[in-house]
Amino acid sequence: MTVEEALEKVADGESLHRADLCGADLHGANLCGADLHGANLCGAEGVDPRLHNHLLAMFCQPGKIRAYKLVTKNGKGPTYPSLTYEVGMTLKEQNYNSDPFVDCGAGLNLATLPWCMQRYTPGMRILVAEFTAKDIVAIPWFSDGKFRVKRCKIVDEVDFEPNNKGA
């Protein structure tokens, strides 16, 4: 897909989800509102994640930072059930993917509370993970709320009951 075709899709309200824009020159492109989740922007020019990715502020945080982990009722990761997460555990991962162009990769994947709540289904749990900025290995450029760390400690569990009453 050419940049012109991509911009035309955005103008028509279509998604660029998983679009391959590798090497595209995006200087001056108005991608406001574009769904670039999973898009390949490797080598694209004119893209600055600092303009839209609020998670990058975590790199500047001193001390302990908290985020969340969505798990099954048994404390397993819903996508990769080989790990168990429980309050009090410290997890370390040496085989992690630090590429910010990879949306979901190897490592301990954590997320924002809204990300976890939007994917929550009855029987799941939301845990609180604590880590430092040095533990962060990747914040994907167009993250929808997920990122990866190499080390974290599970310190609490959110008492979450969905509120479908509109506020």
TIMARGU-625540 format. One record per atom (N, C-alpha, C): atom name; x, y, z. Coordinates in Angstrom, 2 decimals. Last residue first. Layout:
residues N
 atomo       u       v       w
    CA       X       Y       Z
...
***
This chain:
residues 167
 atomo       u       v       w
     N  -22.19    4.98   34.67
    CA  -21.41    5.82   35.58
     C  -21.91    5.59   36.91
     N  -23.53    2.96   33.32
    CA  -23.32    4.25   32.67
     C  -22.62    5.28   33.52
     N  -23.69    0.51   34.42
    CA  -24.80    1.39   34.69
     C  -24.62    2.77   34.08
     N  -21.82   -1.44   34.47
    CA  -22.52   -1.25   33.21
     C  -23.70   -0.30   33.36
     N  -18.97   -2.04   35.83
    CA  -20.07   -1.11   36.06
     C  -20.71   -0.84   34.72
     N  -17.42   -5.08   36.95
    CA  -17.81   -4.16   35.87
     C  -19.03   -3.31   36.23
     N  -15.40   -5.14   39.64
    CA  -16.74   -5.57   39.25
     C  -17.19   -4.60   38.18
     N  -12.39   -5.85   41.11
    CA  -13.06   -5.28   39.95
     C  -14.39   -5.95   39.69
     N  -10.03   -5.23   43.05
    CA  -11.37   -5.75   43.30
     C  -12.26   -5.14   42.22
     N   -6.84   -6.09   42.00
    CA   -7.92   -5.10   41.90
     C   -9.23   -5.80   42.16
     N   -4.22   -7.11   44.06
    CA   -5.25   -7.50   43.11
     C   -6.36   -6.47   43.16
     N   -0.64   -6.63   44.38
    CA   -2.03   -6.50   44.82
     C   -2.96   -7.05   43.74
     N    1.93   -7.04   43.42
    CA    1.77   -6.51   44.78
     C    0.32   -6.46   45.27
     N    4.28   -8.69   41.67
    CA    2.82   -8.60   41.79
     C    2.52   -8.22   43.24
     N    7.03   -7.15   40.23
    CA    6.52   -7.83   41.41
     C    5.01   -7.63   41.45
     N    9.08   -7.65   37.32
    CA    8.01   -6.98   38.06
     C    7.64   -7.81   39.27
     N   11.16   -7.36   34.47
    CA   11.03   -7.72   35.88
     C    9.86   -6.96   36.48
     N   11.00   -6.52   31.93
    CA   11.80   -7.72   32.15
     C   11.69   -8.22   33.59
     N    7.96   -5.51   30.25
    CA    9.01   -5.32   31.24
     C    9.80   -6.62   31.37
     N    6.01   -3.96   27.68
    CA    6.75   -5.11   28.21
     C    7.81   -4.68   29.22
     N    2.56   -2.86   27.27
    CA    4.01   -2.68   27.16
     C    4.68   -3.87   27.83
     N   -0.64   -1.60   26.17
    CA    0.25   -2.67   26.62
     C    1.71   -2.28   26.43
     N   -2.13    0.37   25.02
    CA   -2.13    0.31   26.48
     C   -1.22   -0.76   27.04
     N   -1.77    0.22   22.41
    CA   -3.16    0.49   22.82
     C   -3.28    0.40   24.34
     N    1.10    1.62   20.87
    CA    0.49    0.79   21.90
     C   -0.94    1.22   22.18
     N    2.78    2.33   18.80
    CA    1.35    2.60   18.70
     C    0.58    1.70   19.66
     N    5.33    1.56   19.76
    CA    5.07    2.91   19.25
     C    3.59    3.25   19.24
     N    5.55   -0.31   22.80
    CA    5.29   -0.25   21.36
     C    4.84    1.14   20.90
     N    7.97   -0.19   24.92
    CA    6.64    0.43   24.84
     C    6.37    0.57   23.34
     N   10.14   -2.47   26.44
    CA    9.52   -1.98   25.20
     C    8.15   -1.37   25.48
     N   11.25   -2.79   28.94
    CA   12.06   -3.19   27.79
     C   11.44   -2.72   26.47
     N   11.52   -1.56   32.18
    CA   10.76   -1.48   30.93
     C   11.67   -1.83   29.77
     N   13.21   -1.40   34.34
    CA   12.65   -2.72   34.02
     C   11.89   -2.73   32.70
     N   13.76    1.24   34.74
    CA   14.84    0.40   34.20
     C   14.35   -0.99   33.81
     N   11.44    2.12   35.99
    CA   11.66    2.51   34.59
     C   12.75    1.65   33.95
     N   10.25   -0.70   37.93
    CA   10.89    0.61   37.78
     C   11.08    0.90   36.29
     N    7.16   -2.12   39.23
    CA    8.43   -2.21   38.50
     C    9.05   -0.82   38.49
     N    4.32   -4.05   40.09
    CA    5.21   -2.94   40.43
     C    6.57   -3.18   39.77
     N    0.95   -4.79   39.27
    CA    2.37   -5.11   39.15
     C    3.20   -3.86   39.43
     N   -2.07   -6.09   40.24
    CA   -1.27   -4.87   40.24
     C    0.19   -5.28   40.25
     N   -4.44   -7.99   38.28
    CA   -3.41   -7.87   39.30
     C   -2.66   -6.56   39.15
     N   -7.59   -9.04   37.75
    CA   -6.68   -7.97   37.38
     C   -5.72   -7.76   38.56
     N   -9.09  -12.06   36.51
    CA   -8.59  -11.24   37.61
     C   -7.68  -10.16   37.04
     N  -12.10  -13.66   35.26
    CA  -10.72  -13.19   35.15
     C  -10.37  -12.35   36.36
     N  -14.76  -14.07   35.68
    CA  -13.85  -15.14   36.07
     C  -12.39  -14.74   35.96
     N  -15.97  -12.26   32.90
    CA  -16.23  -12.86   34.21
     C  -15.31  -14.06   34.48
     N  -13.31  -10.46   31.30
    CA  -14.53  -11.25   31.20
     C  -14.75  -11.92   32.56
     N  -11.60   -7.59   30.16
    CA  -12.03   -8.41   31.29
     C  -13.29   -9.18   30.93
     N  -10.91   -5.72   28.39
    CA  -10.76   -7.11   27.97
     C  -11.19   -8.10   29.05
     N  -11.22   -3.32   29.69
    CA  -11.91   -3.50   28.41
     C  -11.88   -4.95   27.94
     N   -9.50   -3.61   31.87
    CA  -10.94   -3.59   32.10
     C  -11.73   -3.83   30.81
     N   -6.96   -3.42   30.63
    CA   -7.38   -4.66   31.30
     C   -8.90   -4.72   31.47
     N   -7.07   -0.78   29.68
    CA   -6.81   -1.88   28.75
     C   -7.31   -3.19   29.36
     N   -7.45    0.71   32.09
    CA   -8.50    0.66   31.07
     C   -8.32   -0.50   30.08
     N   -4.90    0.15   33.35
    CA   -6.14   -0.38   33.92
     C   -7.26   -0.37   32.88
     N   -2.32   -0.79   31.01
    CA   -3.06    0.21   31.79
     C   -4.32   -0.45   32.34
     N   -0.15   -3.69   31.36
    CA   -1.03   -2.76   30.65
     C   -1.61   -1.72   31.60
     N    2.49   -6.04   30.52
    CA    1.61   -5.35   31.46
     C    0.78   -4.35   30.68
     N    4.25   -8.88   29.78
    CA    3.36   -7.87   29.21
     C    2.42   -7.34   30.29
     N    7.36   -9.82   29.93
    CA    6.23   -9.73   30.85
     C    5.37   -8.57   30.39
     N    8.24  -11.32   26.78
    CA    8.51  -10.50   27.94
     C    7.30  -10.56   28.86
     N    7.67  -11.18   23.29
    CA    8.17  -11.90   24.46
     C    8.53  -10.92   25.56
     N    5.01   -8.94   22.16
    CA    6.20   -9.77   22.02
     C    6.57  -10.43   23.33
     N    3.03   -7.01   20.35
    CA    2.90   -8.01   21.40
     C    4.06   -8.99   21.24
     N    4.19   -5.11   18.55
    CA    3.10   -4.77   19.45
     C    2.98   -5.74   20.62
     N    7.22   -4.04   17.60
    CA    6.48   -5.28   17.83
     C    5.44   -5.00   18.91
     N    8.62   -1.75   17.63
    CA    7.75   -1.95   16.46
     C    6.94   -3.23   16.57
     N   10.34   -1.80   19.76
    CA    9.10   -1.02   19.91
     C    8.17   -1.11   18.70
     N   11.90   -4.66   20.87
    CA   11.60   -3.91   19.64
     C   10.29   -3.14   19.79
     N   12.62   -6.38   22.85
    CA   12.72   -4.96   23.15
     C   12.41   -4.08   21.94
     N   11.48   -9.29   24.12
    CA   11.57   -8.57   22.85
     C   11.54   -7.08   23.16
     N   13.32  -11.46   26.33
    CA   12.27  -10.50   26.03
     C   12.54   -9.81   24.69
     N   14.40  -13.57   28.35
    CA   14.16  -13.68   26.92
     C   13.01  -12.75   26.54
     N   14.30  -13.14   31.04
    CA   15.55  -12.81   30.35
     C   15.39  -12.84   28.84
     N   12.13  -12.04   33.42
    CA   12.17  -12.63   32.08
     C   13.46  -12.18   31.40
     N   10.79  -12.55   36.61
    CA   11.90  -12.04   35.81
     C   11.91  -12.78   34.49
     N    8.57  -11.71   39.23
    CA    8.81  -12.42   37.98
     C    9.95  -11.74   37.24
     N    7.72  -12.26   42.50
    CA    8.56  -11.43   41.63
     C    8.87  -12.26   40.40
     N    4.61  -12.54   44.25
    CA    5.62  -13.10   43.37
     C    6.42  -12.02   42.67
     N    2.60  -11.24   45.60
    CA    3.81  -11.56   46.34
     C    4.93  -12.11   45.48
     N   -0.07  -12.65   43.82
    CA    0.37  -11.58   44.72
     C    1.56  -12.07   45.55
     N    0.88  -14.36   40.81
    CA    0.17  -14.32   42.09
     C    0.75  -13.21   42.95
     N    0.92  -15.79   37.68
    CA    1.08  -14.53   38.40
     C    0.25  -14.58   39.66
     N    2.59  -18.11   35.68
    CA    1.57  -17.91   36.70
     C    1.91  -16.63   37.46
     N    3.10  -18.87   32.24
    CA    3.48  -18.15   33.45
     C    2.28  -18.03   34.38
     N    1.85  -20.12   30.15
    CA    2.97  -20.82   30.76
     C    3.43  -20.14   32.06
     N   -0.21  -18.96   28.67
    CA   -0.52  -19.51   29.99
     C    0.64  -20.24   30.67
     N   -0.45  -16.32   26.91
    CA    0.65  -17.27   27.12
     C    0.52  -17.86   28.53
     N   -2.97  -15.10   27.15
    CA   -2.41  -15.40   25.84
     C   -1.32  -16.46   25.92
     N   -3.60  -14.83   29.88
    CA   -4.62  -15.33   28.96
     C   -4.07  -15.72   27.58
     N   -1.47  -16.11   32.41
    CA   -1.65  -15.11   31.36
     C   -2.64  -15.64   30.34
     N   -3.01  -17.36   35.40
    CA   -2.25  -17.57   34.17
     C   -2.49  -16.41   33.22
     N   -4.58  -17.39   37.68
    CA   -3.37  -16.57   37.67
     C   -2.50  -16.74   36.45
     N   -6.96  -18.68   37.50
    CA   -5.85  -19.45   38.06
     C   -4.53  -18.67   38.04
     N   -8.58  -16.93   36.16
    CA   -8.88  -17.16   37.57
     C   -7.77  -17.92   38.28
     N   -6.14  -15.16   34.13
    CA   -7.28  -16.06   34.31
     C   -7.52  -16.24   35.81
     N   -5.26  -11.64   34.14
    CA   -4.96  -13.07   34.22
     C   -6.26  -13.86   34.34
     N   -3.77   -8.63   33.39
    CA   -5.02   -9.39   33.29
     C   -4.66  -10.87   33.25
     N   -1.97   -6.41   35.25
    CA   -1.86   -7.66   34.50
     C   -3.19   -8.37   34.56
     N   -0.85   -2.97   35.42
    CA   -1.79   -4.05   35.67
     C   -1.52   -5.25   34.77
     N    1.42   -0.85   37.25
    CA    0.56   -1.11   36.10
     C   -0.20   -2.39   36.41
     N    3.51    1.49   38.93
    CA    2.51    0.42   38.96
     C    1.72    0.37   37.67
     N    6.87    2.08   39.85
    CA    5.75    2.39   38.96
     C    4.78    1.21   39.06
     N    9.27    3.41   42.12
    CA    8.39    2.32   41.70
     C    7.22    2.86   40.87
     N   11.65    5.89   40.96
    CA   11.09    4.94   41.91
     C   10.17    3.91   41.29
     N   10.66    8.35   38.55
    CA   11.60    7.85   39.56
     C   10.91    6.81   40.44
     N    9.88    8.27   35.13
    CA    9.38    8.16   36.49
     C   10.46    7.66   37.44
     N   10.50    8.29   32.48
    CA   10.98    9.41   33.29
     C   10.60    9.30   34.76
     N    9.18    6.18   31.30
    CA   10.64    6.16   31.28
     C   11.25    7.24   32.17
     N    6.51    6.89   31.36
    CA    7.00    5.98   32.39
     C    8.53    5.94   32.44
     N    5.94    8.34   29.12
    CA    6.25    9.10   30.33
     C    6.78    8.20   31.44
     N    5.03    6.56   27.25
    CA    6.46    6.88   27.24
     C    6.88    7.69   28.46
     N    2.30    6.51   27.35
    CA    3.03    5.53   28.16
     C    4.52    5.83   28.22
     N    1.32    8.26   25.47
    CA    1.44    8.73   26.85
     C    2.22    7.77   27.74
     N    2.01    8.84   22.35
    CA    2.07    7.69   23.24
     C    2.36    8.14   24.67
     N    2.10   11.08   20.67
    CA    0.81   10.42   20.91
     C    0.84    9.31   21.95
     N    4.61   12.15   20.32
    CA    3.47   13.02   20.07
     C    2.13   12.39   20.45
     N    6.47   10.19   20.57
    CA    6.31   11.09   21.71
     C    5.11   12.02   21.54
     N    6.70    8.90   18.13
    CA    5.76    8.35   19.11
     C    5.55    9.26   20.31
     N    6.79   10.30   15.11
    CA    7.39   10.52   16.42
     C    6.42   10.05   17.49
     N    7.58    9.99   11.79
    CA    6.71    9.47   12.84
     C    7.43    9.65   14.17
     N    9.22   10.56    9.68
    CA    8.24   11.56   10.07
     C    7.28   11.11   11.14
     N    9.51    7.39    7.98
    CA   10.05    8.70    8.36
     C    8.92    9.64    8.76
     N    9.77    3.96    8.77
    CA    8.94    5.07    8.29
     C    9.54    6.38    8.80
     N   11.14    1.87    9.89
    CA   11.83    2.67    8.88
     C   11.01    3.81    8.33
     N    8.20    0.25   10.64
    CA    9.65    0.13   10.71
     C   10.29    0.92    9.56
     N    5.53    0.11   10.89
    CA    6.08    1.44   10.60
     C    7.60    1.44   10.66
     N    2.98   -1.90   10.50
    CA    4.43   -1.99   10.39
     C    4.95   -0.63    9.95
     N    0.31   -1.83   12.90
    CA    0.86   -1.44   11.60
     C    2.37   -1.54   11.62
     N   -0.77   -2.32   15.38
    CA   -0.20   -3.46   14.66
     C    0.37   -3.11   13.30
     N   -2.82    0.40   15.10
    CA   -2.49   -0.72   15.97
     C   -1.99   -1.89   15.12
     N   -3.64    2.63   13.87
    CA   -2.37    2.08   13.40
     C   -1.92    0.91   14.26
     N   -6.31    4.22   12.99
    CA   -6.02    3.04   13.81
     C   -4.77    2.39   13.23
     N   -6.33    7.75   13.00
    CA   -6.05    6.51   12.28
     C   -5.76    5.38   13.26
     N   -6.61   10.17   14.27
    CA   -7.72    9.23   14.36
     C   -7.48    7.91   13.65
     N   -4.44   11.70   12.09
    CA   -5.27   11.91   13.28
     C   -6.46   10.96   13.24
     N   -2.55   11.75   10.20
    CA   -3.08   10.44   10.55
     C   -3.93   10.51   11.81
     N   -1.43   13.63    7.83
    CA   -2.38   13.79    8.93
     C   -3.03   12.44    9.18
     N    1.95   13.98    6.97
    CA    0.73   13.18    6.84
     C   -0.15   13.40    8.06
     N    4.35   15.29    7.30
    CA    3.19   16.09    6.92
     C    1.90   15.30    6.78
     N    6.13   12.41    6.58
    CA    6.24   13.83    6.92
     C    5.00   14.56    6.42
     N    6.24    9.75    6.02
    CA    4.99   10.25    6.56
     C    5.08   11.70    7.00
     N    7.44    7.61    3.85
    CA    7.74    8.98    4.29
     C    6.42    9.61    4.71
     N    7.86    4.16    4.67
    CA    7.04    5.24    4.12
     C    7.51    6.59    4.67
     N    9.13    1.97    5.74
    CA    9.90    2.82    4.85
     C    9.12    4.00    4.29
     N    6.16    0.23    6.13
    CA    7.60    0.16    6.32
     C    8.32    1.02    5.28
     N    3.52   -0.01    6.38
    CA    4.00    1.30    5.96
     C    5.51    1.38    6.15
     N    1.17   -2.22    6.23
    CA    2.62   -2.24    6.09
     C    3.07   -0.91    5.50
     N   -1.44   -2.36    8.68
    CA   -0.94   -1.88    7.39
     C    0.58   -1.94    7.37
     N   -2.72   -3.10   11.05
    CA   -1.77   -4.04   10.45
     C   -1.28   -3.61    9.06
     N   -5.18   -0.78   10.50
    CA   -4.78   -1.88   11.37
     C   -3.94   -2.87   10.58
     N   -6.16    1.42    9.41
    CA   -4.86    0.99    8.88
     C   -4.30   -0.12    9.76
     N   -9.65    1.70    8.66
    CA   -8.56    1.41    9.59
     C   -7.29    1.05    8.83
     N  -11.48    4.42    7.13
    CA  -11.06    3.03    7.25
     C   -9.88    2.90    8.20
     N  -12.31    6.97    6.54
    CA  -12.69    6.42    7.83
     C  -12.31    4.97    8.03
     N  -11.34    8.12    4.31
    CA  -12.62    7.42    4.16
     C  -13.08    6.77    5.46
     N   -8.89    8.98    5.24
    CA   -9.89    9.99    4.90
     C  -11.28    9.37    4.76
     N   -7.62    6.48    5.41
    CA   -7.89    7.24    6.63
     C   -8.98    8.27    6.37
     N   -7.45    5.86    2.69
    CA   -8.21    4.98    3.58
     C   -8.59    5.73    4.86
     N   -5.76    7.91    1.87
    CA   -7.11    7.85    1.31
     C   -8.01    6.97    2.19
     N   -3.45    7.21    3.18
    CA   -4.11    8.45    3.55
     C   -5.54    8.49    3.04
     N   -2.88    4.82    1.79
    CA   -3.12    4.80    3.23
     C   -3.87    6.05    3.66
     N   -2.42    5.78   -0.79
    CA   -3.54    4.85   -0.56
     C   -3.90    4.80    0.92
     N   -0.15    7.33   -0.25
    CA   -1.35    7.97   -0.78
     C   -2.58    7.09   -0.55
     N    1.66    5.37    0.50
    CA    1.24    6.36    1.50
     C   -0.04    7.03    1.04
     N    0.59    2.17   -0.85
    CA    1.35    3.42   -0.90
     C    0.86    4.35    0.20
     N    0.86   -1.17    0.00
    CA    0.00    0.00    0.00
     C    0.90    1.23    0.00
***
